[in-house]
Amino acid sequence: MSPRRLAVRVTPDALRQVRGGHPWVYGDAITSITGGGRSGDLAVIFDDRRRFAAIGLFDPDSPIRIKVLHRGNPMAVDQAWWADRIEESLARRASLAADRATTAWRVVHGENDGLPGLIVDRYHDTAVIKLYSAALAPHLDDIVGALVAALAPDRIVLRVGRLAAQHLPAPLADGLTLVGDAPTEPIAYHELGLVFTADVVRGQKTGAFLDQRENRGLVAAHSAGGTVLDVFCCTGGFGVHTAAAGATAVHFVDQSPGAIATARANMAANADRIALRSNRIDSTVGDAFEVMTAMASTGRRFDVVIVDPPSFAPHRAAIPAALRAYGHLTELALRLVSRGGLVFQASCSSRVTTEDFLRVVNSTAVRAGATWTELARTGHTVDHPIGFAQGAYLKAVLAKVDRYRG
């Protein structure tokens, strides 16, 4: 069923924010709507003089009732429109597309590329679409057609966010192959010259976490000759890169046995670049806080400690607890790093600001009696652009620990 157009009026504040570039209109900001309103219909926002202000996807199943696609002058949201937006996203990533050493990167970064609720990641010859809103379902054919034209992938796989899955029409489902043959094994790709794999059907997100690519290269550049602790290792990206750069030992920590198995498999896949013997690659399955505490109590020390946890703040009320968790991780990392060693700590919690994250990390270090020098503060890579304030989520710090009284 083709999407309909809805005439919508919103509050003055919401109108001001939309015109200012904000991509969301919440349900309580809508003052009137005509034309019914099914998921995926096109909501046309008018001002009080009946002038066009913006057009977006109507999402009755989300508190964010309208996801803005275009503002300014009237424009049809059709197949050509989706194709143009995806081409624009690709143009922002031209440097990655030309890099043969890296064959996996984000093609579309949701609201930050002007395509709310839509993520597209590329793993070599496979494109993965992830929908975070069922309102995109009526437009999926146009999206797929645009990706086929722009990328010419061998296959396209659909992944679906938990909330969107509750409202998707049949037969759309998480893991469905939309174009080409369904994958029978994880997809191999290159990242900065190293080989990794992504389970694009069942893996987390779209199969791998691509946003830390440059940070993995950064930490690796400081790891030659050192021992490495990779906490919340997931698929082992940091550990593998440090090993390829000349680390003498790597210890993976994750609560998922599957993640540890994948990390070890990725290490083995790069055996031609890694000089480590198997007995210098260790791993522990368990809660990161508990494992780090136990290691510290026995006097373990590493030259490089990497702490890259999942988001700790799924909602605003969780922010204080998230900040305490980051502080606790900093304290544990300091107890585990050798004098003169490095600590890399990251946060992917969008609700925790960069300022608050760095304040907690640095104040914890001071209270712990550490003297450290920041070598780098990092944020988003070119394929994960920031298009609006709430679109910023990734922040990290790499520091050299000169002294620690603990």
Backbone hydrogen bonds, N-H to C=O, Kabsch-Sander energy under -0.5 kcal/mol:
donor,donor_aa,acceptor,acceptor_aa,energy
6,L,42,L,-3.0
7,A,34,T,-1.5
8,V,6,L,-0.6
8,V,44,V,-2.9
9,R,32,S,-2.4
10,V,46,F,-0.5
11,T,29,A,-2.2
15,L,11,T,-2.6
16,R,12,P,-2.3
17,Q,13,D,-2.2
18,V,14,A,-2.6
19,R,15,L,-2.5
20,G,16,R,-1.3
21,G,18,V,-1.7
22,H,17,Q,-2.7
25,V,66,I,-2.0
27,G,63,P,-2.1
29,A,26,Y,-1.9
30,I,27,G,-1.4
31,T,9,R,-2.3
31,T,29,A,-0.5
32,S,9,R,-1.6
34,T,7,A,-2.2
37,G,35,G,-0.9
40,G,58,F,-2.8
41,D,38,R,-2.3
42,L,4,R,-3.3
43,A,41,D,-0.7
43,A,56,G,-2.9
44,V,6,L,-3.6
44,V,42,L,-0.7
45,I,43,A,-0.7
45,I,54,A,-2.9
46,F,8,V,-2.7
46,F,44,V,-0.5
47,D,51,R,-2.1
50,R,47,D,-1.9
53,A,45,I,-2.9
54,A,45,I,-1.4
55,I,70,H,-2.7
56,G,43,A,-2.0
57,L,67,K,-2.6
58,F,41,D,-3.0
59,D,57,L,-0.5
59,D,65,R,-3.5
62,S,59,D,-1.5
65,R,25,V,-0.7
65,R,63,P,-1.4
66,I,25,V,-2.2
67,K,57,L,-2.2
68,V,23,P,-2.6
68,V,66,I,-0.7
69,L,55,I,-2.6
70,H,55,I,-2.1
72,G,53,A,-1.8
73,N,71,R,-0.7
78,D,76,A,-1.1
82,W,78,D,-2.1
83,A,79,Q,-2.2
84,D,80,A,-2.4
85,R,81,W,-2.3
86,I,82,W,-2.2
87,E,83,A,-2.2
88,E,84,D,-2.2
89,S,85,R,-2.0
90,L,86,I,-2.3
91,A,87,E,-2.1
92,R,88,E,-1.3
93,R,89,S,-0.5
93,R,90,L,-1.3
94,A,91,A,-1.3
96,L,93,R,-0.7
97,A,93,R,-2.3
98,A,94,A,-1.4
99,D,96,L,-1.6
100,R,98,A,-0.9
102,T,99,D,-1.2
103,T,190,H,-2.5
104,A,190,H,-0.7
105,W,122,R,-1.4
107,V,120,V,-2.9
108,V,120,V,-1.8
110,G,118,L,-2.0
112,N,109,H,-1.4
113,D,110,G,-2.1
114,G,111,E,-1.9
115,L,110,G,-2.4
118,L,115,L,-1.8
119,I,117,G,-0.5
119,I,130,K,-2.3
120,V,108,V,-1.9
121,D,128,V,-2.3
122,R,105,W,-2.7
123,Y,126,T,-3.4
124,H,103,T,-3.3
124,H,122,R,-0.5
126,T,123,Y,-2.2
127,A,155,R,-2.4
128,V,121,D,-3.1
129,I,127,A,-0.5
129,I,157,V,-2.8
130,K,119,I,-3.3
131,L,159,R,-2.3
132,Y,117,G,-2.9
132,Y,130,K,-0.5
136,L,133,S,-1.5
137,A,134,A,-1.5
139,H,136,L,-1.6
140,L,137,A,-1.7
143,I,139,H,-2.0
144,V,140,L,-3.0
145,G,141,D,-2.5
146,A,142,D,-2.1
147,L,143,I,-2.1
148,V,144,V,-2.6
149,A,145,G,-2.0
150,A,146,A,-2.1
151,L,147,L,-3.0
152,A,147,L,-0.8
152,A,148,V,-1.3
154,D,125,D,-2.4
155,R,125,D,-1.2
156,I,179,V,-1.9
157,V,127,A,-2.5
158,L,176,L,-3.3
159,R,129,I,-3.6
161,G,131,L,-3.3
165,A,161,G,-2.3
166,Q,162,R,-0.7
166,Q,163,L,-0.8
167,H,164,A,-1.8
168,L,164,A,-0.6
168,L,165,A,-0.5
172,L,169,P,-1.3
175,G,158,L,-2.8
176,L,173,A,-1.8
178,L,156,I,-2.8
178,L,176,L,-0.6
179,V,156,I,-1.5
187,I,198,A,-2.8
189,Y,196,F,-2.6
191,E,194,L,-2.6
193,G,101,A,-3.1
194,L,191,E,-2.1
196,F,189,Y,-2.6
198,A,187,I,-1.9
199,D,207,G,-0.8
200,V,198,A,-1.3
203,G,199,D,-2.1
206,T,208,A,-0.6
207,G,204,Q,-3.0
210,L,208,A,-0.7
213,R,210,L,-1.3
216,R,212,Q,-2.7
217,G,213,R,-1.7
218,L,214,E,-2.2
219,V,215,N,-2.7
220,A,216,R,-2.1
221,A,217,G,-1.7
222,H,219,V,-1.6
223,S,220,A,-1.8
225,G,246,G,-2.7
226,G,223,S,-2.2
228,V,249,A,-2.6
229,L,304,V,-2.8
230,D,228,V,-0.5
230,D,251,H,-2.8
231,V,229,L,-0.7
231,V,306,I,-2.8
232,F,253,V,-1.0
233,C,230,D,-0.5
233,C,253,V,-2.5
236,G,233,C,-2.6
237,G,233,C,-0.6
240,V,236,G,-2.8
241,H,237,G,-2.1
242,T,238,F,-2.4
243,A,239,G,-2.3
244,A,240,V,-2.3
245,A,241,H,-1.3
246,G,243,A,-1.3
247,A,242,T,-2.3
248,T,226,G,-2.3
249,A,226,G,-1.0
250,V,280,R,-2.3
251,H,228,V,-2.3
252,F,282,D,-2.7
253,V,230,D,-2.3
254,D,284,T,-1.8
260,I,256,S,-2.0
261,A,257,P,-2.4
262,T,258,G,-2.3
263,A,259,A,-2.7
264,R,260,I,-2.4
265,A,261,A,-2.2
266,N,262,T,-2.7
267,M,263,A,-1.9
268,A,264,R,-2.4
269,A,265,A,-2.1
270,N,266,N,-0.6
270,N,267,M,-1.0
271,A,268,A,-1.7
273,R,270,N,-2.2
274,I,270,N,-0.9
275,A,243,A,-0.5
280,R,277,R,-2.2
281,I,278,S,-1.5
282,D,250,V,-2.7
282,D,280,R,-0.6
284,T,252,F,-2.2
286,G,254,D,-1.5
286,G,284,T,-0.6
291,V,287,D,-2.9
292,M,288,A,-2.7
293,T,289,F,-2.1
294,A,290,E,-2.4
295,M,291,V,-2.5
296,A,292,M,-2.5
297,S,293,T,-2.1
298,T,294,A,-0.9
298,T,295,M,-0.9
299,G,296,A,-1.5
300,R,295,M,-2.0
302,F,336,L,-2.5
303,D,227,T,-0.9
304,V,227,T,-2.1
305,V,342,L,-2.6
306,I,229,L,-3.1
306,I,304,V,-0.5
307,V,344,F,-2.9
308,D,231,V,-1.4
308,D,306,I,-0.5
318,A,315,H,-1.7
319,I,316,R,-1.7
322,A,318,A,-2.3
323,L,319,I,-2.5
324,R,320,P,-1.9
325,A,321,A,-2.2
326,Y,322,A,-2.4
327,G,323,L,-2.2
328,H,324,R,-2.4
329,L,325,A,-2.4
330,T,326,Y,-2.1
331,E,327,G,-2.3
332,L,328,H,-2.4
333,A,329,L,-2.7
334,L,330,T,-2.2
335,R,331,E,-1.6
336,L,332,L,-0.9
336,L,333,A,-0.6
337,V,333,A,-1.1
338,S,302,F,-3.1
340,G,401,V,-3.2
341,G,338,S,-2.6
342,L,303,D,-2.9
343,V,399,A,-2.6
344,F,305,V,-2.8
345,Q,343,V,-0.5
345,Q,397,V,-2.3
346,A,307,V,-2.3
347,S,395,K,-2.5
350,S,348,C,-0.8
352,V,349,S,-1.2
353,T,351,R,-0.6
357,F,353,T,-2.5
358,L,354,T,-2.6
359,R,355,E,-2.1
360,V,356,D,-2.4
361,V,357,F,-2.5
362,N,358,L,-2.6
363,S,359,R,-2.5
364,T,360,V,-2.2
365,A,361,V,-1.8
366,V,362,N,-2.0
367,R,363,S,-2.5
368,A,364,T,-1.9
369,G,366,V,-1.6
370,A,365,A,-2.7
371,T,403,R,-2.5
372,W,370,A,-0.6
373,T,400,K,-2.6
374,E,372,W,-0.5
375,L,398,L,-3.1
376,A,398,L,-1.7
378,T,396,A,-2.1
384,H,381,T,-1.8
387,G,385,P,-0.6
391,G,388,F,-2.0
392,A,389,A,-1.4
393,Y,391,G,-0.6
395,K,347,S,-2.0
396,A,378,T,-1.8
397,V,345,Q,-2.3
398,L,376,A,-2.6
399,A,343,V,-2.6
400,K,373,T,-2.9
401,V,341,G,-3.1
401,V,399,A,-0.5
402,D,371,T,-2.7
402,D,400,K,-0.8
403,R,371,T,-1.5
